Amino acid sequence: MTTAPVPHTIALEALLRQSWALFRRNWTIALPPLIAGAALVVVAAVLIAVCVAAAIGHGNPEHWSGGFIAMLVGAYLLFLALIVVASLWCGVMMFGMADAAWQRGTASLGDGMTAFGSRAGSMFVAGIGIFGLAIAAMILLLPTLGLSFIALPFVTMYVLPSVVSGGRGGFEAIRESFMLVRDFFGPSVIVYLVLYAIQYGITLLMVVGIVPLEFATIPLGSDDTAFRMPPIPLLGFSFVMYTVGVVALIAYNGFHTLALVGMYRDLIAHPKERALPPPAGGAILSP
């Protein structure tokens, strides 16, 4: 009796090296969150200005009419809806650009817009499915001693690449992500932990910049209740470290997207009994 050989997946070092090489040539993959964030800031400023002007015109809060309160609630709900749309746009744009980068070595914002035009609906459905899983994970939080919430981002790590690169439907992408994690548990957990460790290391840069500044402003004794002005060199150090951390985190988002897409395209290329076709454009670029 013979057993089928275990498919050879891309080595972690090769995945990270190729992802970084692609990101250096296609750093625009990290831009969508910045674009969406700037747009949301502008929209929020406009909504706040309109609401403040309307509030001044209505006088004291006790004189506010039901229509004015409904306008405030509507503005708040509109902004929440825009946040959802912006998040959806960012996700599809980044993974669409990353998929194009793995296919031909270059990517543009146009590749992201093309992906958004065709995959936004499926991504929205996948988001609903993940939200439902998150609710289930919260319900199971105590019975599983927190393992359900820890496992959720791991078992859904391939959902977004599956929607954009694989062309799957929303719920089909969730199913495929579960199956890929099951079939390639070892490589998946290694990639997940390494990417998380990189992100954690970047956040430490931001902590190094913030924590000393916080301690420098704390009152020295029980009789001293006034916050202190931290030294100028410490302010400069904290600003530099925090800025470096923010820039590194923005760059990491693009690198993380490329790594996930590269891993997904490599895994899906292996013959497994999933009754799912491989993604268009091949599996993975050669080193």
LUMVOTI-673023 format. One record per residue (C-alpha): residue number from 1; x, y, z. Coordinates in pm, 1 decimal. Example, Ala and Ser with C-alpha at 12.3 -4.5 7.8 and 13.67 -1.06 7.14 Angstrom:
<atoms>
  nr        x        y        z
   1   1230.0   -450.0    780.0
   2   1367.0   -106.0    714.0
</atoms>
This chain:
<atoms>
  nr        x        y        z
   1      0.0      0.0      0.0
   2    143.5    336.8   -104.0
   3     60.7    681.4     21.3
   4     44.8    993.6   -188.4
   5    347.7   1218.7   -146.3
   6    298.0   1535.0     51.7
   7    299.9   1832.0   -189.0
   8    605.0   2053.8   -153.5
   9    502.2   2407.5    -67.4
  10    709.8   2717.4   -119.2
  11    980.4   2763.3    142.3
  12    917.1   3036.1    398.0
  13   1243.2   3212.7    315.2
  14   1157.7   3215.2    -56.8
  15    806.1   3342.4     11.5
  16    930.0   3629.5    226.4
  17   1213.0   3714.2    -13.0
  18    988.1   3720.5   -319.6
  19    717.3   3913.1   -136.0
  20    967.4   4178.4    -28.0
  21   1116.1   4200.4   -378.9
  22    768.4   4249.6   -524.7
  23    679.6   4509.0   -262.2
  24    991.1   4714.5   -333.3
  25    885.0   4732.2   -699.2
  26    515.6   4778.8   -618.9
  27    504.3   4985.0   -298.6
  28    176.9   5141.5   -418.8
  29      5.1   4828.0   -285.0
  30     24.8   4997.1     57.9
  31   -145.7   5316.7    -62.0
  32   -519.9   5227.1    -57.6
  33   -556.2   5255.4    324.4
  34   -391.1   5599.3    312.5
  35   -618.9   5712.7     30.3
  36   -928.9   5580.6    206.7
  37   -819.6   5729.4    538.9
  38   -765.3   6073.1    387.3
  39  -1104.2   6058.1    215.9
  40  -1275.3   5960.2    541.7
  41  -1107.8   6248.2    726.2
  42  -1239.0   6493.1    466.5
  43  -1589.8   6345.4    480.1
  44  -1586.8   6348.1    862.0
  45  -1477.9   6713.0    865.1
  46  -1760.6   6807.6    627.6
  47  -2021.0   6614.1    827.9
  48  -1901.2   6765.0   1157.0
  49  -1907.7   7115.9   1009.9
  50  -2263.1   7067.6    878.3
  51  -2384.4   6921.6   1208.1
  52  -2218.9   7197.5   1415.5
  53  -2366.5   7467.6   1193.6
  54  -2709.5   7307.5   1218.3
  55  -2675.2   7273.6   1597.7
  56  -2585.2   7641.9   1632.4
  57  -2889.6   7731.5   1427.4
  58  -3115.1   7519.0   1649.0
  59  -2997.7   7681.5   1971.7
  60  -3000.8   7489.6   2303.2
  61  -3018.7   7106.9   2294.4
  62  -3354.3   7108.4   2475.6
  63  -3501.3   7293.6   2177.3
  64  -3374.6   7046.3   1919.0
  65  -3647.6   6901.5   1701.1
  66  -3693.9   6537.1   1616.9
  67  -3597.2   6609.0   1257.8
  68  -3265.0   6759.3   1364.0
  69  -3185.2   6462.3   1589.8
  70  -3272.6   6230.2   1300.7
  71  -3027.7   6425.5   1083.8
  72  -2750.6   6372.3   1341.9
  73  -2822.8   6001.2   1361.6
  74  -2836.3   5981.0    983.4
  75  -2499.3   6154.9    950.7
  76  -2348.8   5910.9   1201.0
  77  -2492.8   5607.9   1020.9
  78  -2375.6   5746.6    686.9
  79  -2022.2   5776.3    816.8
  80  -2031.3   5419.6    950.3
  81  -2150.0   5298.7    609.0
  82  -1866.7   5489.4    441.9
  83  -1618.3   5321.8    676.9
  84  -1750.2   4981.7    567.6
  85  -1726.7   5077.4    200.0
  86  -1376.3   5218.6    247.6
  87  -1262.0   4901.5    426.1
  88  -1408.8   4689.1    148.0
  89  -1239.9   4905.4   -114.2
  90   -903.2   4884.7     62.8
  91   -915.7   4507.6     95.9
  92  -1007.6   4437.8   -265.8
  93   -767.7   4700.7   -400.0
  94   -467.8   4570.0   -207.6
  95   -530.0   4203.4   -282.4
  96   -611.0   4279.1   -646.4
  97   -283.2   4467.1   -683.9
  98    -92.9   4193.7   -499.7
  99   -241.2   3928.6   -728.5
 100   -135.2   4127.1  -1034.9
 101    214.8   4164.3   -888.7
 102    249.9   3787.7   -843.9
 103    120.8   3722.3  -1195.6
 104    338.0   3960.9  -1397.6
 105    573.9   4131.2  -1150.3
 106    410.7   4475.0  -1163.7
 107     87.6   4619.9  -1029.9
 108    -96.6   4950.1  -1046.1
 109   -395.7   5113.8   -882.8
 110   -583.6   5026.5  -1200.5
 111   -539.6   4655.9  -1122.6
 112   -696.2   4718.2   -784.9
 113   -989.5   4905.6   -935.9
 114  -1044.4   4624.2  -1184.9
 115  -1053.4   4374.7   -898.4
 116  -1289.8   4598.4   -703.5
 117  -1529.4   4616.7   -994.7
 118  -1555.2   4238.8  -1021.2
 119  -1491.4   4107.8   -668.5
 120  -1643.8   4368.0   -432.0
 121  -1973.8   4180.5   -400.8
 122  -1807.4   3851.0   -311.6
 123  -1578.2   4028.1    -67.3
 124  -1878.7   4186.0    103.0
 125  -2045.2   3844.4    136.9
 126  -1719.8   3703.1    277.0
 127  -1712.7   3987.5    527.8
 128  -2063.9   3897.4    641.5
 129  -1956.4   3535.8    681.3
 130  -1646.7   3629.4    882.4
 131  -1859.4   3859.1   1099.9
 132  -2091.0   3566.4   1171.6
 133  -1792.3   3349.0   1260.0
 134  -1665.9   3623.2   1492.0
 135  -1999.6   3622.4   1675.7
 136  -1979.4   3244.2   1708.3
 137  -1620.9   3274.3   1834.0
 138  -1732.9   3523.0   2099.6
 139  -2010.8   3287.5   2211.0
 140  -1755.0   3007.2   2241.3
 141  -1495.9   3231.4   2405.9
 142  -1540.9   3097.8   2759.8
 143  -1611.3   2730.2   2675.7
 144  -1294.5   2717.8   2462.1
 145  -1086.7   2928.9   2704.1
 146  -1036.2   3190.3   2434.2
 147   -909.8   2948.1   2168.5
 148  -1203.2   3017.4   1937.1
 149  -1114.6   3385.8   1911.5
 150   -744.7   3309.7   1869.0
 151   -812.9   3054.5   1594.1
 152  -1052.6   3273.0   1393.6
 153   -795.3   3493.6   1215.9
 154   -581.5   3185.6   1149.3
 155   -847.2   2968.9    986.1
 156   -970.4   3262.9    776.6
 157   -624.3   3380.2    664.6
 158   -684.3   3276.1    302.8
 159  -1036.5   3418.1    264.4
 160   -938.4   3747.0    100.2
 161   -685.8   3589.0   -139.8
 162   -945.0   3324.4   -224.1
 163  -1202.9   3587.3   -316.0
 164   -971.0   3803.7   -525.4
 165   -702.9   3566.9   -658.7
 166   -914.5   3253.4   -671.2
 167  -1236.0   3419.2   -789.3
 168  -1441.3   3235.8   -525.9
 169  -1773.2   3343.6   -386.9
 170  -1784.6   3481.2    -34.0
 171  -1889.8   3167.6    153.7
 172  -1694.9   2945.7    -85.4
 173  -1381.1   3144.1      1.5
 174  -1438.1   3083.0    372.0
 175  -1477.6   2712.9    305.4
 176  -1162.8   2705.4     94.8
 177   -963.4   2888.4    361.8
 178  -1065.8   2629.6    621.4
 179   -967.8   2348.3    383.8
 180   -631.0   2500.6    296.6
 181   -546.2   2549.3    663.9
 182   -651.0   2189.3    729.8
 183   -456.2   2042.5    437.7
 184   -146.5   2259.3    485.0
 185   -160.5   2321.0    857.7
 186    215.1   2324.1    919.3
 187    314.7   2574.6    647.3
 188      9.3   2788.3    722.1
 189     76.5   2818.3   1094.6
 190    443.1   2900.7   1031.3
 191    358.7   3176.7    782.5
 192     85.7   3310.5   1011.9
 193    314.4   3324.2   1316.7
 194    605.4   3478.3   1126.6
 195    385.7   3751.7    978.4
 196    233.4   3816.1   1320.4
 197    581.5   3834.0   1475.4
 198    687.5   4093.8   1217.4
 199    378.4   4301.1   1291.4
 200    437.2   4266.9   1665.8
 201    797.2   4382.3   1625.9
 202    683.4   4691.4   1436.9
 203    428.1   4779.1   1705.1
 204    708.7   4757.1   1962.2
 205    878.3   5047.1   1783.4
 206    567.7   5254.9   1845.1
 207    555.2   5142.6   2209.4
 208    920.4   5239.2   2256.6
 209    830.3   5584.8   2132.7
 210    517.3   5628.5   2346.4
 211    587.3   5464.1   2684.7
 212    890.6   5676.8   2787.1
 213    692.5   5988.5   2695.0
 214    402.8   5878.1   2914.4
 215    629.6   5812.3   3212.1
 216    795.7   6150.5   3163.0
 217    463.2   6332.1   3201.0
 218    341.2   6145.6   3512.4
 219    349.5   6351.9   3838.8
 220    643.6   6259.8   4062.2
 221    469.0   6236.6   4399.5
 222    137.3   6244.0   4579.2
 223    170.9   6618.5   4639.8
 224    254.5   6689.0   4277.3
 225    -60.4   6651.0   4068.0
 226     42.1   6856.5   3765.5
 227    158.9   6680.3   3454.4
 228    519.0   6751.7   3363.5
 229    657.3   6877.3   3034.6
 230    885.3   6604.8   2897.2
 231   1237.0   6700.5   2785.4
 232   1269.0   6821.5   2425.5
 233   1514.8   6542.0   2327.7
 234   1266.3   6284.8   2455.8
 235    987.6   6449.4   2254.8
 236   1204.2   6430.1   1944.5
 237   1296.8   6067.7   2011.6
 238    934.0   5967.4   2068.4
 239    820.5   6147.5   1754.3
 240   1086.7   5979.7   1541.1
 241   1023.1   5631.5   1681.5
 242    647.1   5661.7   1649.2
 243    673.6   5796.3   1293.3
 244    910.3   5516.3   1194.8
 245    667.8   5265.5   1344.7
 246    370.2   5409.6   1156.1
 247    557.3   5412.1    824.3
 248    683.0   5058.7    884.7
 249    331.1   4942.8    971.1
 250    193.0   5094.0    649.8
 251    464.1   4918.4    450.2
 252    400.7   4594.8    638.7
 253     36.0   4595.2    530.6
 254    145.4   4584.8    167.7
 255    408.6   4318.5    235.2
 256    161.4   4111.7    439.1
 257    -89.0   4122.1    153.5
 258    171.6   4006.7    -96.9
 259    286.7   3723.4    129.7
 260    -67.3   3593.0    180.9
 261   -146.5   3607.3   -190.1
 262    180.6   3433.5   -274.8
 263    118.2   3160.5    -18.9
 264   -239.1   3112.9   -138.5
 265   -142.5   3088.6   -504.6
 266    123.6   2832.0   -422.6
 267   -103.7   2615.1   -206.0
 268   -397.2   2616.2   -445.3
 269   -172.2   2498.6   -725.6
 270   -119.9   2163.1   -552.2
 271   -361.1   1887.8   -660.6
 272   -604.3   1833.9   -376.7
 273   -952.6   1688.1   -383.9
 274  -1137.5   2015.5   -337.4
 275  -1334.3   2029.9   -661.9
 276  -1211.0   2390.1   -695.3
 277  -1016.4   2514.8  -1000.0
 278   -678.7   2685.4   -958.2
 279   -669.3   3063.7   -976.1
 280   -617.0   3233.3  -1306.8
 281   -270.2   3339.8  -1408.7
 282    -64.6   3051.6  -1272.3
 283     62.7   2969.9   -926.7
 284    361.7   3177.2   -831.1
 285    648.3   3368.9   -983.1
 286    987.4   3207.7  -1007.0
 287   1249.9   3343.1   -768.9
</atoms>
